[in-house]
Amino acid sequence: MSMFDPHLIFYLAVFLATMLLVQGSYIYASDRQRISKRVNQRMKLLGKGATNEEVLSALRRESTKARSLFAPPRIVEYLEIQLTQAGVAMPVERLVVMMLVTTLIIGIAFPIIGNLSGKIHSAAGYLLLVIFAAFIGIGLPLILINRLADKRMAKFEEQFPIALDILVRGLRAGHPVTSALELLVSEVPDPIGSEFGIVVAEMNYGYDLRGALTNLSNRVRTQDIQMFVVSVSIQAETGGSLAEILEGLSRVIRDRAHMALKVRALSSEGKMTGTILSSLPLVTFAFVFVTQPHFYLDVLDNPLFLPGTLAVGVWYALGVMLMNKLIKIKI
């Protein structure tokens, strides 16, 4: 075959054109996504003509009253914090109802689908079914929410020194605190943009600066934001240059983040090992129970099955707690 075969040249041209089209589409989509991420949720709402009241109601989660749920107050508070940090606007009541309904549906539907309806007739079998349904209906949503919260808070801490620099530049340019916060909100994407957007909306709605920042600290609950709120509160009482205070705070946060990255790199192997060892038993149990339920059901009548299952659960919980203690290093 000649090197200048017209068929070969045609196929090469089609291949190059397809490759350039795919690459161009990917670059265009990436640029559009980056532009979309640079605009935070508050700016999108204001661009659509929303008022401060509408922005505040859209961005801020309403607290759930503990007595409105059949759950201990500490669990309700924990879910409130995790949903707020994850940026999920779903009320806690709806989340709890969805998890309970999902658990109930799985507990009823799985024996029917797996032809196990008449084969589970002991307390151990029902316990096994409850554990499986609770893991799918309650455990997996909680794991997902915790991952979203951790990811969003990590992004918040990464953006926070940049936000402080913007705030310092605005104050040194002669802007009052409110205008400097407006500048920060318009320049920084989410999650910083939306969280400080709530601060600005609350101040426009009637809160003072300290109250709005205290609400921010209660929502975010990171050490960096707590130091920021304390610094602003002390400056409001004692006076002084807020720009210099925030500039020093920005240096401290950057040095602390640098140290945290070193510690994270040194402890990453242990964290990965802990994650795998913690999740592998649950994933294995769910996979085996879905694919080969008789592996467990055939030994349900054994008198050692129930106490053995409870003992394994207790030891598993103790192991997870111990591994978390070993791999979690506070700075």
Secondary structure, 3 states (H helix, E strand, C coil): CCCCCHHHHHHHHHHHHHHHHHHHHHHHHHHHHHHHHHCCHHHHHHHCCCCHHHHHHHHCCCCCCHHHCCCCHHHHHHHHHHHHHHCCCCCHHHHHHHHHHHHHHHHHHHHHHCCCCCCCCCHHHHHHHHHHHHHHHHHHHHHHHHHHHHHHHHHHHHHHHHHHHHHHHHHHCCCCHHHHHHHHHHHCCCCHHHHHHHHHHHHHHCCCHHHHHHHHHHHHCCHHHHHHHHHHHHHHHHCCCHHHHHHHHHHHHHHHHHHHHHHHHHHHHHHHHHHHHHHHHHHHHHHHHHHCCHHHHCCCCCCCHHHHHHHHHHHHHHHHHHHHHHHCCCC
